[in-house]
Amino acid sequence: MILNQSPLRQVSIMSRNMEQFNRITQHPGVMGGKACIRGMRITVGMVVGQIGSGHSVDEILTDFPYLEHDDIMQALRYAAWRADEREIMLAIV
């Protein structure tokens, strides 16, 4: 969310993003409130971690047969959106 926008504009952007991410849910009682796939106990982070570890979409779908291709694609888009939402400078090591 861009902080220097009017509250009405921020609500409009959030509403549009919620429609775009209709497969992503967050509930305090499910996985500690983390972003999950369709209310299941599969977090966006778990899906992104599988892709980051080199697993293909087909492998993930085989390992988690209750997931759908669109679930994985939307999880990746959601993660990209969240990563792009705010920029925090990391310490140079």
NORBELWO-V520194 format. One record per pair of residues at least 4 apart in sequence whose ideal C-beta (glycine too) atoms are under 8 Angstrom apart, sorted by the first residue. I is the first residue (numbers start at 1). J is the second residue. D is the distance in whole Angstrom. If there is no record, write none. Layout:
i->I j->J d->D
i->I j->J d->D
This chain:
i->1 j->5 d->8
i->1 j->10 d->6
i->1 j->13 d->7
i->1 j->14 d->7
i->1 j->85 d->6
i->2 j->10 d->8
i->2 j->13 d->8
i->5 j->9 d->4
i->5 j->10 d->5
i->5 j->13 d->8
i->6 j->10 d->7
i->7 j->11 d->6
i->8 j->12 d->7
i->9 j->13 d->6
i->10 j->14 d->6
i->11 j->15 d->6
i->12 j->16 d->6
i->13 j->17 d->6
i->14 j->18 d->6
i->15 j->19 d->7
i->16 j->20 d->6
i->17 j->21 d->6
i->17 j->81 d->7
i->18 j->22 d->7
i->20 j->77 d->8
i->21 j->74 d->6
i->21 j->77 d->7
i->21 j->78 d->5
i->21 j->81 d->8
i->22 j->74 d->8
i->23 j->37 d->6
i->23 j->38 d->5
i->23 j->70 d->7
i->23 j->71 d->5
i->23 j->74 d->5
i->23 j->75 d->8
i->24 j->35 d->5
i->24 j->36 d->7
i->24 j->37 d->7
i->24 j->44 d->6
i->24 j->74 d->6
i->24 j->75 d->7
i->24 j->78 d->5
i->25 j->30 d->8
i->25 j->35 d->7
i->25 j->36 d->5
i->25 j->37 d->8
i->25 j->38 d->6
i->25 j->39 d->5
i->26 j->30 d->8
i->26 j->33 d->6
i->26 j->34 d->7
i->26 j->35 d->5
i->26 j->36 d->7
i->27 j->33 d->7
i->27 j->36 d->8
i->27 j->39 d->7
i->28 j->32 d->8
i->28 j->33 d->5
i->30 j->34 d->8
i->30 j->36 d->6
i->30 j->39 d->7
i->30 j->41 d->6
i->31 j->36 d->6
i->31 j->41 d->6
i->31 j->43 d->5
i->34 j->43 d->5
i->34 j->44 d->7
i->34 j->45 d->7
i->35 j->43 d->6
i->35 j->44 d->4
i->35 j->45 d->8
i->35 j->78 d->6
i->35 j->82 d->8
i->36 j->40 d->6
i->36 j->41 d->7
i->36 j->42 d->6
i->36 j->43 d->5
i->36 j->44 d->7
i->37 j->42 d->5
i->37 j->43 d->8
i->37 j->44 d->7
i->37 j->47 d->7
i->37 j->67 d->6
i->37 j->71 d->5
i->37 j->74 d->8
i->37 j->75 d->6
i->38 j->71 d->7
i->40 j->66 d->7
i->42 j->46 d->6
i->42 j->47 d->7
i->42 j->64 d->6
i->42 j->67 d->7
i->43 j->47 d->7
i->44 j->48 d->6
i->44 j->75 d->5
i->44 j->78 d->6
i->44 j->79 d->6
i->45 j->49 d->6
i->45 j->79 d->8
i->46 j->50 d->7
i->47 j->51 d->7
i->47 j->60 d->7
i->47 j->67 d->8
i->47 j->71 d->8
i->47 j->72 d->6
i->47 j->75 d->4
i->47 j->76 d->7
i->48 j->52 d->6
i->48 j->75 d->6
i->48 j->76 d->7
i->48 j->79 d->5
i->49 j->53 d->6
i->50 j->55 d->4
i->50 j->59 d->8
i->50 j->60 d->5
i->50 j->63 d->8
i->51 j->55 d->6
i->51 j->57 d->8
i->51 j->60 d->7
i->51 j->72 d->8
i->51 j->76 d->7
i->55 j->59 d->4
i->55 j->60 d->6
i->55 j->63 d->8
i->56 j->60 d->7
i->57 j->61 d->6
i->57 j->69 d->6
i->57 j->72 d->5
i->57 j->73 d->8
i->58 j->62 d->6
i->59 j->63 d->6
i->60 j->64 d->6
i->60 j->67 d->7
i->60 j->72 d->6
i->61 j->65 d->7
i->61 j->67 d->6
i->61 j->68 d->8
i->61 j->69 d->7
i->61 j->72 d->7
i->67 j->71 d->5
i->67 j->72 d->6
i->68 j->72 d->8
i->69 j->73 d->6
i->70 j->74 d->6
i->71 j->75 d->6
i->72 j->76 d->7
i->73 j->77 d->6
i->74 j->78 d->6
i->75 j->79 d->6
i->76 j->80 d->6
i->77 j->81 d->6
i->78 j->82 d->6
i->79 j->83 d->6
i->80 j->84 d->6
i->81 j->85 d->6
